[in-house]
Amino acid sequence: MRRIIPLLFLLTLMLMPSCRPRKVLSQSEMEDVLYELHRADGIILVAGIHYPYDTLRQTCYNAVLERHGITQAQFDSSLVWYTAHPRIFDKIYPKVMSRLKAEHDTVFAQKEAATPQLQKK
């Protein structure tokens, strides 16, 4: 029995970092929000809109958070938690980057397909 208690204690310590508090976004929710936030940043930068960048960025970020039904505080808390748990966060970001790359590739494939048609006219 004395051997089991230290083992259970160690097992509990090992599993604790992966126990996500209820207020922290799930991995899939965090992935979706990060994807949309990065997308919003890209759209703002590519559009070259002449508007105060920080104001426009915050407006876009607020729209993304509202669409997901979360507050800025909940997102910030989630980001802090995932940053403190890099093993879990490292599972999210490759998925975000993969989605962004897939969208990028699709847009450029459509652009290349349309370019010859525009040159013929």
C-alpha positions in Angstrom: 0.0 0.0 0.0 2.9 2.4 0.8 4.2 1.9 -2.7 0.9 2.7 -4.3 0.4 6.1 -2.7 3.6 7.6 -4.1 2.8 6.2 -7.5 -0.7 7.6 -7.5 0.7 11.0 -6.3 3.2 11.0 -9.2 0.6 10.0 -11.7 -1.7 12.8 -10.5 1.1 15.3 -10.9 1.9 14.1 -14.4 -1.8 14.4 -15.5 -2.6 17.7 -13.8 -1.0 20.0 -16.4 -3.3 18.5 -19.1 -6.5 19.1 -17.0 -8.0 22.2 -18.7 -10.1 24.5 -16.6 -13.7 24.8 -17.7 -13.3 28.5 -18.7 -10.4 27.7 -21.0 -11.4 27.1 -24.6 -11.2 23.5 -25.9 -8.4 22.6 -28.3 -10.8 22.7 -31.3 -12.3 26.0 -30.2 -8.9 27.5 -29.7 -7.9 26.3 -33.1 -10.9 27.8 -34.8 -10.5 31.2 -33.0 -6.7 31.4 -33.8 -7.4 30.5 -37.4 -9.9 33.2 -37.8 -7.8 35.8 -36.0 -4.8 35.0 -38.2 -7.1 35.2 -41.2 -8.4 38.6 -40.1 -4.8 39.9 -39.7 -3.9 38.6 -43.2 -6.9 40.3 -44.8 -6.2 43.6 -43.1 -2.5 43.5 -44.2 -3.3 42.5 -47.8 -6.1 45.0 -48.2 -3.8 47.8 -47.2 -6.7 49.6 -45.7 -5.9 53.2 -44.7 -7.4 53.1 -41.3 -5.8 53.1 -37.9 -4.4 49.5 -37.9 -4.9 48.9 -34.1 -8.5 50.1 -34.3 -9.4 48.0 -37.3 -7.6 45.0 -35.9 -9.4 45.2 -32.6 -12.7 45.6 -34.4 -12.0 42.4 -36.4 -10.8 40.5 -33.4 -14.0 41.5 -31.4 -16.1 40.3 -34.3 -14.3 36.9 -34.4 -14.7 36.5 -30.6 -18.3 37.5 -30.7 -19.0 35.0 -33.5 -17.6 32.3 -31.3 -19.5 33.5 -28.3 -16.5 34.3 -26.1 -15.1 37.4 -24.4 -11.7 38.9 -24.8 -11.0 37.9 -21.2 -11.9 34.3 -21.9 -9.7 34.3 -25.0 -6.8 35.9 -23.1 -7.2 33.4 -20.2 -7.2 30.5 -22.7 -4.1 31.9 -24.4 -2.3 32.2 -21.1 -3.2 28.7 -20.2 -2.2 27.2 -23.5 1.1 29.1 -23.4 1.8 27.7 -20.0 1.1 24.2 -21.5 3.3 24.2 -24.6 2.9 20.4 -25.3 -0.9 20.9 -25.8 -0.5 24.3 -27.6 2.0 22.6 -30.0 -0.8 20.3 -31.1 -3.0 23.3 -32.0 -0.8 25.5 -34.0 0.2 23.1 -36.7 -3.5 22.6 -37.5 -4.0 26.3 -37.7 -1.0 26.7 -40.0 -2.2 23.8 -42.1 -5.7 25.4 -42.5 -4.1 28.8 -43.4 -1.8 27.2 -46.0 -4.7 25.2 -47.6 -6.7 28.4 -47.9 -3.6 30.2 -49.4 -3.0 27.4 -51.9 -6.7 27.5 -52.9 -6.7 31.2 -53.5 -3.6 31.2 -55.5 -4.7 28.2 -57.6 -7.9 30.1 -58.4 -5.9 33.2 -59.2 -3.6 31.3 -61.6 -6.6 29.6 -63.2 -8.2 33.0 -63.8 -5.1 34.8 -65.1 -4.9 33.2 -68.5 -8.5 34.0 -69.2 -8.0 37.7 -68.3 -4.9 37.9 -70.6 -6.9 36.6 -73.6 -9.5 39.4 -73.4 
